[in-house]
Amino acid sequence: MFRSLHYLNEVYKEQSFSRAAQKLYISQPSLSLTIIKFEREIGIQIFDRSTTPIQLTAAGKVYMEGIQRILAIENELEAYLDDYKELKTGSLTLGAPHLFSSYMLPALIAQFSKHFPMVEIRLVEADFLTLHDMTLNGEIDLLIESNQFDETLFQNYQLFREHVLLAVPCSDPVNEQLKDYCLSMEDIRSDLHMDSDRPCISLRNFQKHRFLMVKKRYDMHSRAMSLCQKSGFEPQVFMFLDQLMTVYNMVNQQLGVSFVTDTIVKLSNAGTNVVFYKIDDEQTTRYINLTHKLNRYVSRPMSEFIRMMAAISVGGITAVTSQQQWK
């Protein structure tokens, strides 16, 4: 159909079958036959062939206005698709909790926007449950989170490996007893906790301490409870909080001990009043994931952002994708 519309439009512009045929690189008889067939199919005569140059009939004028609107839409669509293929247009909605939206995503968004400045980016900051549901409902394109996701509902890409540490206020007397195990903020940022020779502490040393924890719906809560239980005690929880960053700040204010990640230590400016301890348990390793709803259409901006994340380094945290295959 669109080919016939282009033929009709060219004859209209040239007011001549022969000139239109030359522009279209087809023979005049073939062009004439195509248009006659088209006129018969729609039941009206578009061109008055008795005049020189060729003119539109009264019905043809109305029909040609419609053709030109259709061709204009087609041109706009083709231009959009060309721009979209080169990411000169499009949109991307990212979701993240406070830690990542404040300390990680600004650098990632800046890098993406440098390459694709015409792509509109929207950032949603919220708690895990809200972000989870918005991603499942398609309101968020890509979510960056440390929580584990149901693989029957979500496609997960493991971005960064992070490690769980015990954070303890500097003023706590236990640090003197455990000084051979203490790690400073700078030690964590230098990855000294990754040294296999670095000794780990027993959590039993802290069974009488006051703990700060994230709420039950978070992955870190279940890991923290499991670590304590494996050490033979139930933690005395002083306060349950929504954000791990808030927990970390509370420890920095000497309000209790807690489990944090090396990601927080590396990305944030807090922690000058905190020391850290390495724990020997497989549950102390987890991943920051890039996630989207399973089987959803992956737009070009989404695919480019995912590709960019395969070789990214932010705040001393390097993507793990060079070491493992993404799903």
N, C-alpha and C positions, 0 to 999 in steps of 0.2 A: 504493500500500500504506500509506504513512504517513498519508494522509488517513483511511483506514479505521481505523487504530490510534487516531488522535485521536478519531474518532467513538465507538469502543468505550470508550475511557477516559472520555469525557464522560458516556456513559450509566451507566457504573459509578459515577462520582462522584455523579451526580445521582439514581441509582436510579430514573430515569424517562425514558422516551423523549421525552415532551412537553417537560419542562424542559431536557433535553439539546439538543433541536432548537432551542429558543429561544436557548440559549447559543451554538449553532453557526450561528444565523441561516439555518436551512434548515427545510423543512416536516417535520412528524413522519412522514408516509407515506414521504417520500424517505429519511429517516434509517433507518426500520425496514426498508425494502427493501434499502438498502445493507448493513446488518448481517446480514440474512437471507442475502443473496448471499454475503457473506464467510464466514459459518458453513458454508454449503454447500461453498464452495471448500476450506476447511481440514478439513472432515469432522467437526466437533464442534459441539455447541450450547453457546454461551458463557453465555447468559442463560436463567434459568428465568422465563418470562413468566407462570407461573401464580400467582406470589406478588405481594403488594403490601406494600412496594415491591419492585421487580424485584431478584432476587438472582442471584449467579453460580452456575452448576452446578459440580460437583466439578472437571470438566475445565476449566471456565471460570476457576476460581480459579488453577490452575496457569498457564493461558495468559495471564491478566491480569497475573500477576507478571512474566512475560516481556515483555509489552507495556510495562509501566512501566519496566523496565530499558532497553528500546530507546528509549523516549521520554526517559528521563533522559540517555542518551548523546546523543540528538539535541539536547537542550537545552544540554548541555555543549559540543557541537560548535558550535552556533549562537553561544553566548556567546564561545567561543574565536575564532570567525571575526569577530565584532563587535569584539572586542579587537584582533585581528590587523589588521583594516582600519584601526583607529585607532592601531596600534602600541603597544598596551598590553601586548603580549606578543610573543614571538619571540626569535630569537637571530641573532647575526652574528659570523662568525669572520674576523678580519683578519690578514693576513700582511705582514711588513715586515722588512728588514734593520735592523741596529742603529741606523744614523743616523736613519731615519724613525721607528722605534719609540720612540726616546729623545727626539727633538727635534721631530718633527712630529705624530705620531699622538696624543700626550696632549692637545694642544689640539683636534684634530679629534674625538676621542672625547668630550671634555668638552662640546663644542658639540652633538654628536649626542645625548648622554645628557641634556642639558638639555631637549631637546624630546621625547625618547622614553625616559624613565627606566626603563621596565619591560622594555626590550629588553636581553637578556643579551649582553654583548660579550666575546669571547675574542680574545686577541692572541697570535700565533705569531711569535717571533723566530728567525731561522735564516739560513743562507747561501742564496745565490741558487738553487742546484740543488735544495736541499731544499724551498724555498718554491715553486719552479717545479713540482716533482712533486706536492706536496700540493695545489696549485691545480688541476692537471690531473686529479688523482684525486678532486676534490670535497671535500677535507678543509678547504680554505680557501675562503671565499666570495669575498673581494676581496683582491687583492694590490697593494701599492704598491711599485713598483720602477723603477729607471732603465734596466734592461736592455731590450733589444729582444725582442719575443715573436713567435713564429710565428703569423701571422694566420689560418692554417688550423686552429689549435688554440685560440687565445685571442681574446677580445674586448678590445680596448685602448681606453682613454679617455685622451687626453693631458691631464694635469692642469696641470703647471707646466713652463715652459721654463727650462732651466738652461744655463750656459755653462762650458766647460772652460777653466781657467787653468793656468799653470805656477806652482807654489809653490816658493819658494827660501828657505833659511834666511837670516835677517837678517845673520848673520855672514859670509856668503859674499862674498869680495872683488869678485866680478863685479858686485855691486849698485852699487858706486861707478862702474863704467864705464857702467852702464845706468840711472843714476839718473833720467834723463828719462823712462824707461819704467816705473819702479816704481809699484806701487799698494799701498796699505796695506790692512789689514783694514777700516778704517772707509771707505776709498774704495770697496771692493767692496760693503759694506753700504749705501752711498749710491748704488750703481749707476753710479759714474763710469766703470767699465769698459764700460758700454753707450754711452758717448758716442762718436759716430762720429769725432770729432777726436782721440780718445785713441790714441796711437801703439802699434803692435804690435811685438813683438820677433821676431828670427829665432832659431829654436831652435839654429842652428849655434853660437851663443854658449855652448851648454851641452853640446856633443857630447862633451866630455871629463869631464863631471860624472858623479857616481854617482847613478843613478836608483832610486827606490822605486816598485814597481808592484803592482797587484792581479794575481791569477792569470789564466791564459789564458781561463778560461771566462767572464770578465766583459766586458761591453761596453766598459768603460773601458780594458781592456788592449788590445783591438784598435784603439781610437781612438788611444791613446798611441803604439803601435808605428807606426801609419800616419803620424802627425804627424812622428815622428822620421825615418822613412824618406823622407817627402816632402822633408825638410830635408837629406837626403843622408847620414844616419848611422844606425847601429844603437846603441841606448842601452846603456850599461854598467849592467846591473841589479845592484844590491847585494842586494836582497831582494824576494821575491814574497809578497804578503799577501792575506788573504781579504776584508778590509773596507777600503773607501776611507777611512773615518774613522780607522782605524789608520794608514794611509799618511800622512794629514794630521798626525796626532800625531807620527809619526816625523820629518816635516819640521820640525815645531815644536821637536823635540829636536835639530835640526841634524844629522840623520843622512844627508841627501841631498835631492835635488830630486825633484819629482813633479808629475803632473797631478792637479788636484783640480777641484771644481766650486764655483761661487759659492753653491750651495745649502748646502754644508758650511760655508762661511765665514759665511753669514748665520744658520744655525741653531745652530752649536756655539759654545762659549766659547773654543775653542783658536785659535791663530793669532797670538798677540802677538809671537812670534819669527819671523814669516814675512812675506815680501813677495811680491807677485804680479805676473805679467806677462800681458798680453793677447796672444793669438795670432790671426793672420789666416788662418782656414781654416774652411770650412763644417762640418767635423767637430767644431768646438768648440761647436756648438749641439745639444742633445739634449733629451729630454722625460722627466719623471717620469710614469709611467703608472699608472693604476688599471686593474687587469686581472682578468678572471674567465674561466673555461673557456667556450669558444664553445658556443653552443646549449644551455647549461644553463638550468634554471629559475631565473629571477631573483626571489627572494623579495621581499616588501614591505620588510623592513629593508634589503636590498641596494639596492633601487631608491631608497629614501629617502637612503641614504648617498651613492649616486652623484649624486643630484640636489643634495644639500648641497654636494658637492665642486665643482659647476659655478660657484660664486660664493664661493670661500673664499680667505682670505689668511692665511698663517702665517709669522711671523718675517720679514716683508717680502717674502715670495714670494707672488705673486698668480696665481690660476688663469688659464689662457689661454683658457677656454671662451667668454668673451665675444667673443673674436676669431675663433674657428673653430668649426665645427659638429662635434659629437661624432659618431662613427660610430654 
